[in-house]
C-alpha cells in the first residue's frame, strides 16, 4: 500500500467512513483515488482538486507545521487502537502518543457546575494514578478533565474533530499547549486546515474509545458525542463507567441510562480509581492467561 496515496486520500476532504468504503471497494488508496479522478465516483471538484496535490507537497506542509503522520502498520501507531477494524488509517499528531491505553473521560458541553467539578477531580485522580487522560478538548466535561490532568502534572491525549492546527474552541488554545508541554499529544484523523464542521465530531469519538482502556461518562444527555463514545467503547469490549445523577436532570439522563444498561456506576474520584484498578488487574490477568 503506497504511503503517498494514503496521505493524498487523507487530504481529500471525504468522510472517514467514505474513505474506508472506497478503499475497500476498489482495493486500496491508489485505486480509490483513480476512481474519483476518473469520475467513476461522485465527488465534488474541491475533493478532486485536493487529490491532485502531490503527497510530497503535503509532506512539506506537515513538516513546516511540526505535525507528524503516524500510519497504521508502523510501531508508533498505538497498538491498542490498531486492533479495531475501523481505526483510522493514519493520524496527524503533535506531541508524543502514550504507548499504553489511557482512560477516556467524556461528557456533555451543557454540563452542570457539579459535573465540571467532578470531571476535573476525575482528571486529577486518573493522572495521579499514572494513566493518561483521553478526551476531546471540547467545552464542558472534556475541558474540565484535561484541566484536572494538567493540574496533576499528568499526561493526556486530546482527540480533535478538526485539523490539529485549528484551535477549537479558541479558549482552549492554552490548555492544548499545556497537554503538549507535559509530554502528551494532540491528534486528529483530519488533515491540517480542516474546519470543526459538525459531521467531523461523531467519527472522532471512536478514536477516544480506541485509545482508552476504560471510558468514563461524567454527564450526558440522551444524544451527543459522549454517548457515541460510550456505545463505541461497548462495541469494542471496553468497560464503560458513568456517574449517576438526578433522574430529572437533563445532563444526567444519558449517564443514568448507561448505568441501567450495564455501565459501572462511579461516585467520587477514589471510587473511580478503585474501579479502574480492578479493570486494569483483570485485563492484565486475562492477558497473561492468553499467553500461557
C-alpha positions, 0 to 999 in steps of 0.5 A: 500500500503506497504511503503517498496515496494514503496521505493524498486520500487523507487530504481529500476532504471525504468522510472517514467512513467514505474513505474506508468504503472506497478503499475497500471497494476498489482495493486500496488508496491508489485505486480509490483515488483513480476512481474519483479522478476518473469520475467513476465516483461522485465527488465534488471538484474541491475533493478532486482538486485536493487529490491532485496535490502531490503527497510530497507537497503535503509532506512539506506542509506537515513538516513546516507545521511540526505535525507528524503522520503516524500510519497504521502498520508502523510501531508508533501507531498505538497498538491498542487502537490498531486492533479495531477494524475501523481505526483510522488509517493514519493520524496527524499528531503533535506531541508524543502518543502514550504507548499504553491505553489511557482512560477516556473521560467524556461528557456533555458541553451543557454540563452542570457546575457539579459535573465540571467539578467532578470531571476535573477531580476525575482528571486529577485522580486518573493522572495521579494514578499514572494513566493518561487522560483521553478526551476531546478538548471540547467545552464542558466535561472534556475541558474540565478533565484535561484541566484536572490532568494538567493540574496533576502534572499528568499526561493526556491525549486530546482527540480533535474533530478538526485539523490539529492546527485549528484551535477549537474552541479558541479558549482552549488554545492554552490548555492544548499547549499545556497537554503538549508541554507535559509530554502528551499529544494532540491528534486528529484523523483530519488533515491540517486546515480542516474546519470543526464542521459538525459531521467531523465530531461523531467519527472522532469519538471512536478514536477516544474509545480506541485509545482508552482502556476504560471510558468514563461518562461524567454527564450526558444527555440522551444524544451527543458525542459522549454517548457515541463514545460510550456505545463505541467503547461497548462495541469494542469490549471496553468497560464503560463507567458513568456517574449517576445523577438526578433522574430529572436532570437533563445532563444526567439522563444519558449517564443514568441510562448507561448505568441501567444498561450495564455501565459501572456506576462511579461516585467520587474520584477514589471510587473511580480509581478503585474501579479502574484498578480492578479493570486494569488487574483483570485485563492484565490477568486475562492477558497473561492467561492468553499467553500461557 
